Amino acid sequence: MTTIASGTDTLTRDALTVLQPGFTGTTAPDWLLRRLGEGLASVGLFGRNIASPDQLAALTAQLRAERDDVLVAIDEEGGDVTRLEVRTGSSFPGNHALGAVDDVSLTHDVAFELGRRLAACGVNLNWAPSADVNSNPDNPVIGVRSFGADTDLVARHTAAYVTGLQAAGVAACTKHFPGHGDTAVDSHHALPRIDVDRPVLDARELAPFRAAIAAGTRAVMSAHILVPALDADHPATLSRRILTGLLRGELGYDGLIVTDGMEMRAIAAAYGIERGSVLAIAAGADAICVGGGLADDDTVRLLRDALVSAVRTGELPEERLADAAARVRDLARWTGSAASAASGTHPAPDGHAEVGLVAARRALAVTRTESYVPVTEAPYVALLTPVANIAVGDETPWGVAAELTRLLPGTETGSFAGEDAAVVALSVAGPRRVVAVVRDEHRHPWMATALDTLLAARPDTIVVEMGVPQAPPRGTLHIATHGAANVCGRAAAEVIAGE
């Protein structure tokens, strides 16, 4: 059993328990191990912490040598948002691809296999799935992270994902409550606002969370969004009306409530992370996620001291902090029993190892014209590259070039953006067949213009849309992959090469 360092009082221990910090490096720093000995109960992992499955397993073993019941959390959605395979791209398509297939058994199997791999590496809490209904096609931060724009579809696949992930012994953290789909602002940069009335929220945003709760999700992540119909004054993460009144009271949820990253500008710019963390716990949150950007001992100390001070001044009831810490420990106990129950699932069941590729192939929407001629010689891949949102990151490779190179040796690629993207791409491509790869063409006018130019100059251009397919299909071959994961690129390359 874990032994808390002598001299750590209950209040300080509880303040540490509710924090979910990150760190830098692929081994645990001394300060983190020390904090685990003092009462820290959770650690968040990001792409910077992961080099390989073996290294990740060694890292989590290092953490558990200090505290055997530590919650090791990760932001592993599969698809565009991957930490486990940040350097190669994910072996699993994301939510939008699964929604396009609309087979809840397949979604369950994908989530199970993803959870199995996480559990084998020692991860027991996944900040996934996204239960957001992508009702605003111009949403800059959700997009393919959502199962789709249809509420019922999102609800049934959210439930299937939660069930599959937790069957592998990994706690699901359904996000971003009360729903981030109808936003036009990225909460990493500013505070989004959803201006719809309560009946719309009930019928659209809240339905997938009800399904997740019914499926037994062990955690829910709050959104840094303002929803005036629920609380005109406070973003959801800091709103007692939303976290305690709605989520706990009306929806009957009794598990762990985790905040989204507190250093995101939607909170940090207006409140600061220390004040924001105190307000979040007071509102009903149980765990403070921080560490995507701030990942050091000073951050942990500042937040710990802010919570302790708030209790001592009467701003934060001590019993509220104690209740939050108890929920963290309850989840840690559940992960221990769930891991034991799922221990026999670590060897991949027959047919599960390639379930990601199966799902990616089934998710493709392929449109061919009568004049389409299959590609038999190495093409030129023009990657029309938008600025990646922070959740996705720009370090993870995407596209179809790597897989086309395997199938058609000699394939070359380049990345282009802006008004002259097509002109430059054509000059580099020379006489080779052009494969134009886009991501959310409908959101980027320059990208649509570039495709116009490419298709006018080269009518046989192949178009691969790896975002949300809103624009009409065009090109002699158009493939919508519904996501930019590595496995989605592989499935598209197979079609281009005629396999």
Residue, then its C-alpha position, 0 to 999 in steps of 0.5 A: m500500500t502507498t505510504i504518505a510521507s510523514g509531516t504531510d497534513t490532511l489538508t495539504r494531502d487533499a490539495l495534492t490529491v486533486l491535482q493532475p499535473g504533467f511533467t517533461g521528459t520520458t522518466a519521472p523527475d525527482w520532484l514528481l516522485r517526491r510529490l507522489g510520496e506527499g499525497l499527489a495521486s494523479v499524473g498526466l502524460f503527453g506526447r513529450n513523455i512517450a518514446s515507445p510502449d516499452q519506455l512508457a511501461a517503464l515510466t508508469a512502473q517507476l511512478r507505481a514504485e513510488r505510489d502503487d495506486v497512482l492514476v496515470a492519465i493520458d489524452e489518447e483519443g485515437g485519430d487526430v489526437t494521439r499521444l501513444e503514437v505521436r511520432t507516427g500517427s495513430s493506428f486507430p481512426g478517430n471518432h468521426a470515422l467511427g461515426a461514419v461507419d456507424d457500427v457500435s460494435l466496431t466502436h466498442d472493439v476499437a475502444f477496447e483495443l485502444g484501452r488494451r494497449l494503454a493498460a499494457c503500458g500502465v495507463n489507467l485513465n484516458w481523457a476520452p471520448s469526446a461526446d461533443v455533437n459537432s453541430n457547428p461545421d466551422n468548429p475550430v477545435i472539435g471537428v473530426r474529434s466528434f462522432g458527428a453532427d447527429t445527436d443520437l449517433v453521437a450518444r450511441h457511439t459515446a456509450a459504446y466507446v465508454t463500455g469498450l474502453q472500460a472493459a479493458g480496465v481503463a477509466a473513460c473520461t467523457k468530455h467536454f461537458p456540457g458540450h463543445g460542439d457548437t462553438a466557433v472559438d478554440s478554448h485554448h485561445a479564448l472563451p467560447r460561448i454557446d447561445v442556445d436555449r435550454p431545450v436545445l441543450d437538453a436535446r442536443e448537447l446533453a444527450p451524449f453525456r446522459a448516454a455516457i453516464a448510463a454506460g458507467t463512465r468513470a470520469v467526465m471532463s468539463a469544458h471551458i465554455l460559457v453557456p448563458a442558458l445554464d450560467a450567464d456568469h461563469p464558464a462551465t468549469l467554474s460553474r456550480r450550477i453546471l457541475t453540481g446542479l446540472l451534472r450531479g443533480e439533474l443528470g445524477y452523475d456520481g463519478l469523478i469530474v475533471t477540468d480541462g487544462m487550466e492553463m488554457r486561455a479561456i480560464a487562465a487569461a481571465y482568472g489565472i490558474e490558481r484562482g481558477s483552480v480554487l473556483a473549479i473545486a468549489a464549483g464541484a470539480d474533483a481533479i485539476c488538469v494542468g501540465g500541457g503547458l505548465a509542467d513543473d514543481d512550481t506549478v504543483r506547489l502554487l496550486r497546492d498552496a492556493l487550495v490550502s489557503a482558500v480553505r483556511t480563509g473560508e473561500l473553499p469549504e474543507e469538506r468540498l476539498a475532502d470530497a473531491a480528494a475522496r472521489v480521486r481515491d475512489l477512481a484509483r481503487w476502481t482502476g485497480s479492480a478493473a485492471s485485475a478483471a481485465s488482466g486476461t485481455h492484454p494479449a490481443p484477441d484474434g481479429h482485434a489487433e488490426v481493428g483500427l485498419v478495418a475501421a479506417r477502411r470501412a469509414l472511407a467515402v470514395t467518389r470516382t468519375e468515369s474518366y478516373v485512371p488508377v495510379t500506377e506510377a509514383p505520384y506527387v502528394a501536395l499536402l495543403t496544410p492548415v494550422a493545427n489546433i493545439a489539441v491535435g498538435d503539429e508534431t504528428p505526421w498526417g496525409v497519405a505520402a508515407e503509405l503511397t511511398r510504400l505502395l508506389p516507391g518514388t512518391e514525393t511530397g511537399s507541404f503548401a499553404g496560402e494563396d500561392a499554394a497551388v502554383v508552387a505545388l504544380s511547379v514542384a510536381g512537374p509532370r507527375r500525377v497530383v494527389a491533393v490532400v486537404r483537411d477541412e477544405h470548407r473552413h479554409p478559403w485559400m485551400a478551396t482556391a488552391l484545389d480550384t487551381l490544381l483541378a483546372a491545371r490537372p483535371d486528373t488530380i486526386v483529392v483526399e479530404m482528411g477532415v470533416p467532408q463538407a465541400p462537394p466531392r471533386g476530382t477524378l477520384h475523391i476520398a473522404t477519410h473522416g480523419a487524419a490518423n496514420v491508419c486513415g492515410r493507409a486506407a486511402a493510399e490503398v484505394i489510390a494504388g488500386e489495392 
